[in-house]
Amino acid sequence: MTIDTPLPFDLPAVRRKKLTVDFDGGNQSSDAGLLLLRQAERRSGVCRRLAEAMPDARDQSRIRHEMVELVTARAFAITCGHKDGNDFERLRHDPLLKLAVGRCPESGAPLASQSTISRLENAPTRTQAARLTGALLDQFGTSVSPGQEEILDIDDTFCAAYGGQQLTFWNAHHDERGFAPMHIYHVASASPVVAILRPAKTPKGTEVRTVVKHVTRRIRKHWPTTRLIWRGDSHYCRDEAMEWAENNDTGYIFGLAGNSVLHALVTEAADNLRFHHADGNDDKLRAYESFEYKAKSWSRARRVVARIEASLQPSEGGMRQEIDIRYVVTSLEGDAQHLYEEVYCKRGQMENLIKLHKAQLASDRTSCHSATANQVRLVLHTAAFWLMHTVRSVIPETNPIAKAEFATIRERLIKIGARVIEHIARIRIHLPTSCPERALFRQIALGLMPAGP
């Protein structure tokens, strides 16, 4: 078959040397890091697990693309920065993506087209999408080794809608319609647990309880002796969720919005702190109080920790003293300062994990009309998170990018040009001699190889 190749052309010379450009470089890819992602998938098995949970009502005698190929190709593309299914119109011929999925780079058939990927995302029913989401919990439970107690962070993030989509809701703070997917992460390993699509509004107590209950029970199938502790901001401080946790040997520490009753309970401590701060030379002074409190909507009294802070703030006349009070409600025992500073305040790390998921893996690309299809997309983006997290986990701690963001890892290790040559009995991948991360690339690739002979 004849392949049309554009003619060579000349560009302005460099130091009196002619500059000629042609398209005779052979079969190449700009995503050599797919080799690392292939190894990461072989270690984690997240794409294969999701493929097994995906419904496949197709006539098996007539299909060209196995379910595991579809899921793997979509997750790999997301990880490489190709966030939309439309990208497959050109990616389906990429030699390294074909190789990573399990097809020969040159003799193998092209991968799935955009329309096939679209059908993949829209095929599951609500029940099937829920089963697929549950597979993420199984992936987490089997991939992470637990201790006696493990903390799970829960939070939501706003994602703008792309049009008239199911489940969207007007959010006054962002002044537009959208979603507020609920994200859950494991604190110790920074692993994703699950992502759940929902409207862009504050969750109700029954909704929080449902999520906490189902996630806890699913994880306990894998971690039967581990006590789970839930951590979140005041959106998740709901009596229904806390009562369920108390009745099911589960801990919690949630932010608590202040009110006049709470402020009255710490008035004496705040006045004391104000006096000592004014009498001393410290720019900032803190005090902690712990007491029992029962809100009108609560079924019982619970322990509340108050952090009281006195500081100097600029004003028109110079500097003035201000008092800032924050509250958390918890079922945990221990010193009030330790619970607030060492347990609750470290919740801020979750914002970074959500940024990796949403901004750097484009999980806010929930542009399908169907809410079920958008939930499937969230699952696929979470699979991409697992792949990148697995690659990063084998980078030596002494390396500067051992704790880098996914965007940096993609730039340094994934977006590398490669020439692919397929022989009868061997496939050769030629990476650039000038690759700055060639030693690290080799180390990661070998580090992801399975142990054994």
C-alpha positions as CSV (number, residue, x, y, z in Angstrom):
1,M,0.0,0.0,0.0
2,T,1.3,3.4,-0.9
3,I,1.6,5.9,2.0
4,D,1.7,9.6,1.0
5,T,4.6,11.4,2.6
6,P,5.0,15.3,2.5
7,L,8.0,16.4,0.6
8,P,11.0,17.8,2.5
9,F,11.3,21.5,3.0
10,D,13.9,24.0,4.1
11,L,13.9,26.5,6.9
12,P,16.3,29.4,7.6
13,A,19.9,28.2,8.0
14,V,21.7,27.9,11.3
15,R,25.3,29.3,11.3
16,R,25.4,28.9,7.5
17,K,24.3,25.3,7.7
18,K,21.2,24.4,5.7
19,L,18.2,23.3,7.7
20,T,16.0,20.7,6.0
21,V,12.9,19.1,7.5
22,D,11.3,15.8,6.4
23,F,8.8,13.2,7.6
24,D,11.1,10.2,7.3
25,G,11.8,9.7,11.0
26,G,9.8,6.4,11.1
27,N,7.0,5.3,13.5
28,Q,7.2,7.6,16.5
29,S,5.2,8.5,19.6
30,S,5.4,11.5,21.9
31,D,4.4,9.5,25.0
32,A,7.3,7.2,25.8
33,G,6.1,7.2,29.4
34,L,3.4,4.8,28.3
35,L,6.0,2.1,28.9
36,L,6.0,3.1,32.6
37,L,2.2,3.2,32.7
38,R,2.0,-0.2,31.2
39,Q,4.3,-1.5,34.0
40,A,2.2,0.4,36.6
41,E,-1.0,-1.3,35.4
42,R,0.7,-4.7,35.5
43,R,1.5,-4.0,39.1
44,S,-1.7,-2.4,40.3
45,G,-4.2,-4.2,38.1
46,V,-6.7,-1.3,38.4
47,C,-7.7,-1.3,34.7
48,R,-8.2,-5.0,34.6
49,R,-10.3,-4.9,37.8
50,L,-12.5,-2.2,36.4
51,A,-12.9,-4.0,33.1
52,E,-14.1,-7.1,34.9
53,A,-16.7,-5.0,36.7
54,M,-17.8,-3.2,33.5
55,P,-20.9,-4.7,31.8
56,D,-20.4,-6.0,28.3
57,A,-23.6,-6.8,26.4
58,R,-21.9,-7.0,23.0
59,D,-21.9,-10.0,20.9
60,Q,-18.5,-11.5,21.9
61,S,-18.1,-13.2,18.5
62,R,-18.1,-9.8,16.7
63,I,-16.2,-7.5,18.9
64,R,-12.8,-6.0,17.8
65,H,-11.9,-4.4,21.1
66,E,-11.9,-6.3,24.4
67,M,-13.3,-4.5,27.4
68,V,-9.9,-4.5,29.2
69,E,-8.4,-2.8,26.1
70,L,-11.0,-0.1,26.1
71,V,-10.6,0.7,29.8
72,T,-6.8,0.5,29.7
73,A,-6.5,2.7,26.6
74,R,-8.9,5.4,28.1
75,A,-7.1,5.5,31.4
76,F,-3.7,5.6,29.8
77,A,-4.8,8.5,27.5
78,I,-6.1,10.5,30.5
79,T,-2.8,10.0,32.3
80,C,-0.9,11.3,29.3
81,G,-3.0,14.4,29.2
82,H,-5.5,13.4,26.5
83,K,-8.6,14.1,28.6
84,D,-11.4,13.8,26.0
85,G,-12.7,10.8,24.1
86,N,-12.4,12.8,20.8
87,D,-8.6,12.5,21.1
88,F,-8.9,8.8,20.1
89,E,-9.5,9.8,16.5
90,R,-5.7,10.3,16.4
91,L,-4.5,8.3,19.4
92,R,-5.9,5.0,18.1
93,H,-2.9,4.8,15.7
94,D,-0.2,5.8,18.3
95,P,2.3,3.0,18.3
96,L,3.2,3.2,22.0
97,L,-0.5,3.4,23.1
98,K,-1.2,0.3,21.0
99,L,1.8,-1.4,22.6
100,A,0.8,-0.4,26.1
101,V,-2.7,-1.8,25.6
102,G,-1.3,-5.1,24.3
103,R,-1.2,-4.8,20.5
104,C,1.8,-4.7,18.2
105,P,2.7,-1.1,17.4
106,E,2.8,-1.5,13.6
107,S,1.1,-4.8,12.6
108,G,-1.5,-4.5,15.3
109,A,-5.0,-3.2,14.4
110,P,-5.9,0.4,15.4
111,L,-7.4,1.0,18.9
112,A,-11.0,2.0,19.5
113,S,-12.4,5.1,17.9
114,Q,-14.0,8.0,19.6
115,S,-17.5,6.6,19.1
116,T,-16.5,3.3,20.7
117,I,-15.1,5.1,23.7
118,S,-18.3,7.1,24.0
119,R,-20.4,3.9,24.0
120,L,-18.1,2.6,26.7
121,E,-18.9,5.5,29.0
122,N,-22.6,5.5,28.2
123,A,-23.3,1.8,28.3
124,P,-23.6,1.1,32.1
125,T,-26.9,1.5,33.9
126,R,-27.0,3.2,37.4
127,T,-26.7,-0.1,39.1
128,Q,-23.8,-1.2,36.9
129,A,-22.0,2.2,37.5
130,A,-22.4,1.7,41.2
131,R,-20.8,-1.8,40.9
132,L,-18.0,-0.2,38.9
133,T,-17.5,2.5,41.6
134,G,-17.4,-0.3,44.2
135,A,-14.6,-1.9,42.3
136,L,-12.5,1.2,43.1
137,L,-13.0,0.5,46.8
138,D,-11.9,-3.1,46.3
139,Q,-8.8,-1.8,44.4
140,F,-8.0,0.4,47.4
141,G,-8.7,-2.3,50.0
142,T,-6.4,-4.9,48.2
143,S,-3.6,-2.4,47.3
144,V,-2.9,-0.8,50.6
145,S,-1.6,-2.5,53.7
146,P,-3.5,-1.1,56.8
147,G,-2.5,-0.5,60.4
148,Q,-4.7,-0.7,63.5
149,E,-6.2,2.7,62.7
150,E,-6.5,4.5,59.4
151,I,-7.8,8.0,58.6
152,L,-9.9,8.7,55.5
153,D,-10.4,12.2,54.3
154,I,-13.7,13.2,52.7
155,D,-14.4,16.4,50.8
156,D,-16.1,17.8,47.7
157,T,-15.0,20.1,44.9
158,F,-16.9,22.2,42.4
159,C,-16.9,21.2,38.7
160,A,-18.7,23.5,36.2
161,A,-21.3,22.0,33.9
162,Y,-20.9,22.1,30.1
163,G,-24.6,22.5,29.3
164,G,-27.9,20.9,30.1
165,Q,-26.6,17.9,32.0
166,Q,-28.3,15.6,34.5
167,L,-27.7,16.2,38.2
168,T,-26.3,19.7,37.8
169,F,-27.3,22.3,40.4
170,W,-26.9,26.1,40.7
171,N,-24.1,27.0,43.1
172,A,-24.4,30.6,44.4
173,H,-20.7,30.8,45.5
174,H,-19.4,29.9,42.0
175,D,-22.3,31.7,40.3
176,E,-22.9,28.9,37.8
177,R,-24.4,25.4,37.5
178,G,-22.3,22.3,38.1
179,F,-21.4,19.3,40.1
180,A,-19.7,18.8,43.5
181,P,-18.1,15.3,43.3
182,M,-17.3,13.8,46.6
183,H,-13.7,12.6,46.9
184,I,-12.3,10.2,49.5
185,Y,-8.6,9.6,50.1
186,H,-6.5,7.5,52.4
187,V,-4.3,9.8,54.5
188,A,-1.2,7.5,55.1
189,S,-0.7,6.5,51.5
190,A,-2.3,9.4,49.6
191,S,-4.2,6.7,47.6
192,P,-7.6,7.5,46.1
193,V,-10.5,5.6,47.7
194,V,-13.5,6.6,45.6
195,A,-15.0,9.6,43.7
196,I,-18.8,10.0,43.6
197,L,-20.7,12.4,41.3
198,R,-23.3,14.6,43.0
199,P,-25.0,18.0,42.6
200,A,-23.2,21.2,43.5
201,K,-24.8,21.7,46.9
202,T,-24.0,21.0,50.6
203,P,-24.6,17.3,51.3
204,K,-27.5,16.4,53.7
205,G,-27.0,14.2,56.7
206,T,-28.6,11.2,55.2
207,E,-26.3,11.5,52.1
208,V,-23.2,11.7,54.3
209,R,-24.3,8.7,56.4
210,T,-25.0,6.6,53.3
211,V,-21.5,7.3,51.9
212,V,-19.8,6.7,55.2
213,K,-21.8,3.5,55.8
214,H,-21.2,1.9,52.4
215,V,-17.5,2.9,52.1
216,T,-16.8,1.7,55.6
217,R,-18.5,-1.7,55.1
218,R,-16.8,-2.3,51.8
219,I,-13.4,-1.5,53.1
220,R,-13.9,-3.7,56.2
221,K,-14.3,-6.7,53.9
222,H,-10.6,-6.3,53.2
223,W,-9.6,-4.7,56.5
224,P,-11.6,-6.5,59.1
225,T,-9.5,-5.6,62.1
226,T,-8.7,-2.0,61.2
227,R,-10.6,0.9,62.8
228,L,-11.5,3.7,60.3
229,I,-11.5,7.3,61.3
230,W,-13.4,9.8,59.1
231,R,-12.1,13.4,58.7
232,G,-13.8,16.3,57.0
233,D,-14.9,19.9,57.2
234,S,-18.1,21.3,58.6
235,H,-20.1,20.1,55.5
236,Y,-19.8,16.6,56.9
237,C,-20.5,17.3,60.5
238,R,-24.0,15.7,60.3
239,D,-25.7,14.0,63.2
240,E,-26.8,11.0,61.1
241,A,-23.2,10.3,60.0
242,M,-21.7,10.7,63.5
243,E,-24.4,8.6,65.1
244,W,-23.8,5.8,62.6
245,A,-20.1,6.0,63.2
246,E,-20.5,5.9,67.0
247,N,-22.8,2.8,66.7
248,N,-20.4,1.0,64.4
249,D,-16.9,1.3,66.0
250,T,-15.9,4.1,63.6
251,G,-14.1,7.3,64.6
252,Y,-14.6,10.8,63.2
253,I,-13.3,14.3,63.5
254,F,-15.2,17.0,61.6
255,G,-15.1,20.8,61.5
256,L,-18.0,22.5,63.3
257,A,-19.4,25.9,62.4
258,G,-19.4,28.3,65.3
259,N,-22.5,29.8,66.9
260,S,-23.5,32.0,69.9
261,V,-23.8,29.0,72.3
262,L,-20.3,27.7,71.4
263,H,-18.8,31.2,71.7
264,A,-20.4,31.6,75.2
265,L,-18.8,28.4,76.3
266,V,-15.3,29.7,75.5
267,T,-15.8,33.3,76.5
268,E,-13.7,33.0,79.7
269,A,-10.8,31.3,77.9
270,A,-11.0,33.8,75.1
271,D,-10.8,36.7,77.6
272,N,-7.9,35.1,79.4
273,L,-6.0,34.7,76.1
274,R,-6.8,38.3,75.1
275,F,-5.2,39.5,78.3
276,H,-2.1,37.4,78.0
277,H,-1.6,38.3,74.4
278,A,-1.9,42.1,75.1
279,D,0.5,41.7,78.1
280,G,3.1,39.8,76.1
281,N,5.3,40.3,73.1
282,D,4.0,37.5,70.9
283,D,2.4,38.3,67.5
284,K,0.2,35.3,67.9
285,L,-1.0,33.3,70.8
286,R,-3.2,30.2,70.9
287,A,-5.2,28.3,73.6
288,Y,-7.3,25.2,73.4
289,E,-10.5,24.1,75.2
290,S,-12.3,20.8,75.2
291,F,-15.9,20.4,76.4
292,E,-19.2,18.5,75.9
293,Y,-21.8,20.1,73.6
294,K,-25.2,19.1,72.2
295,A,-26.7,20.9,69.3
296,K,-30.5,21.0,69.0
297,S,-30.3,18.7,66.0
298,W,-28.0,16.2,67.6
299,S,-29.2,13.0,69.3
300,R,-26.5,13.2,72.0
301,A,-23.8,15.4,73.5
302,R,-20.4,15.1,71.8
303,R,-16.8,16.3,72.5
304,V,-16.0,19.6,70.9
305,V,-12.4,21.1,70.7
306,A,-12.1,24.8,70.4
307,R,-8.9,26.5,69.0
308,I,-8.7,30.1,70.2
309,E,-6.2,32.4,68.6
310,A,-5.3,36.0,69.5
311,S,-3.3,37.9,66.9
312,L,-2.4,41.4,65.7
313,Q,-4.1,42.5,62.5
314,P,-3.6,45.7,60.5
315,S,-6.3,48.4,60.7
316,E,-6.7,52.0,59.7
317,G,-5.1,53.3,62.9
318,G,-2.3,50.8,63.0
319,M,-2.6,47.3,64.5
320,R,-5.4,45.9,66.5
321,Q,-6.0,42.7,68.4
322,E,-8.3,40.1,67.0
323,I,-9.7,36.8,68.3
324,D,-10.3,33.9,66.0
325,I,-12.1,30.7,67.2
326,R,-12.4,27.4,65.3
327,Y,-14.3,24.3,66.4
328,V,-14.1,20.6,65.7
329,V,-16.3,17.8,67.0
330,T,-14.7,14.4,67.5
331,S,-15.1,10.9,68.9
332,L,-11.4,10.6,69.4
333,E,-9.6,10.7,72.7
334,G,-6.4,12.7,73.4
335,D,-5.1,16.2,74.1
336,A,-7.1,19.0,72.6
337,Q,-4.1,20.7,71.0
338,H,-2.9,17.4,69.5
339,L,-6.3,16.6,68.0
340,Y,-6.6,20.0,66.4
341,E,-3.1,20.6,65.1
342,E,-1.8,17.1,64.4
343,V,-5.0,15.4,63.4
344,Y,-7.5,17.8,62.0
345,C,-5.3,20.5,60.5
346,K,-3.5,18.0,58.3
347,R,-6.7,17.6,56.4
348,G,-5.4,20.4,54.2
349,Q,-3.3,17.8,52.3
350,M,-6.5,16.6,50.7
351,E,-6.8,19.8,48.8
352,N,-3.6,18.9,47.0
353,L,-4.9,15.4,46.2
354,I,-8.1,16.8,44.8
355,K,-6.0,19.2,42.6
356,L,-4.1,16.3,41.2
357,H,-7.4,14.5,40.4
358,K,-9.4,17.4,39.1
359,A,-6.9,19.9,37.6
360,Q,-4.0,17.6,36.5
361,L,-5.9,14.6,35.5
362,A,-8.9,16.7,34.2
363,S,-11.6,14.8,36.2
364,D,-13.7,17.9,35.9
365,R,-14.3,17.0,32.3
366,T,-17.7,15.6,33.2
367,S,-19.3,16.7,29.9
368,C,-21.6,13.8,29.2
369,H,-25.3,14.5,29.3
370,S,-26.0,11.4,31.4
371,A,-25.1,11.6,35.1
372,T,-24.3,7.8,35.0
373,A,-21.8,8.3,32.1
374,N,-20.2,11.1,34.1
375,Q,-19.8,8.8,37.1
376,V,-18.1,6.3,34.8
377,R,-15.8,9.1,33.7
378,L,-14.9,9.8,37.3
379,V,-14.0,6.1,37.8
380,L,-11.8,6.2,34.7
381,H,-10.0,9.3,35.9
382,T,-9.5,7.7,39.3
383,A,-7.9,4.7,37.5
384,A,-5.5,7.2,35.9
385,F,-4.8,8.6,39.4
386,W,-3.8,5.1,40.5
387,L,-1.5,4.6,37.5
388,M,0.3,7.9,38.1
389,H,0.4,7.3,41.9
390,T,2.0,3.8,41.3
391,V,4.7,5.3,39.0
392,R,5.5,8.0,41.6
393,S,5.6,5.4,44.4
394,V,8.8,3.8,43.0
395,I,10.7,7.0,42.4
396,P,13.6,7.0,45.0
397,E,12.9,9.4,47.9
398,T,16.2,11.1,47.2
399,N,15.1,12.2,43.8
400,P,13.8,15.7,43.5
401,I,10.5,14.6,41.8
402,A,9.7,11.9,44.3
403,K,7.0,14.1,45.7
404,A,6.3,16.1,42.5
405,E,2.8,16.8,41.2
406,F,1.5,14.7,38.4
407,A,1.9,17.5,35.9
408,T,5.6,17.5,36.6
409,I,5.9,13.8,36.4
410,R,4.0,13.8,33.1
411,E,6.3,16.5,31.7
412,R,9.5,14.8,32.8
413,L,8.8,11.1,32.4
414,I,5.7,10.7,30.2
415,K,6.1,13.3,27.4
416,I,9.2,11.8,25.9
417,G,9.6,11.2,22.2
418,A,10.3,7.6,21.1
419,R,10.9,5.8,17.8
420,V,9.2,2.4,17.6
421,I,10.5,-0.4,15.3
422,E,8.7,-3.7,15.0
423,H,10.7,-6.7,13.8
424,I,9.5,-10.2,13.3
425,A,10.5,-11.4,16.8
426,R,11.3,-8.2,18.6
427,I,10.0,-4.7,19.2
428,R,12.6,-1.9,19.8
429,I,11.9,1.4,21.4
430,H,14.5,4.0,20.8
431,L,14.4,6.9,23.3
432,P,16.3,10.1,22.8
433,T,20.0,10.0,23.7
434,S,19.6,13.5,25.2
435,C,16.7,12.5,27.5
436,P,17.6,14.2,30.8
437,E,15.7,11.6,32.9
438,R,17.0,8.5,31.2
439,A,18.6,7.0,34.3
440,L,15.5,7.6,36.3
441,F,13.2,6.3,33.5
442,R,15.2,3.0,33.4
443,Q,15.2,2.7,37.2
444,I,11.4,3.2,37.4
445,A,10.7,0.8,34.5
446,L,12.8,-2.0,36.2
447,G,11.4,-1.1,39.6
448,L,7.9,-1.8,38.4
449,M,8.9,-5.2,37.2
450,P,7.4,-8.1,39.3
451,A,9.7,-9.7,41.8
452,G,10.9,-13.2,41.1
453,P,13.1,-15.1,38.7
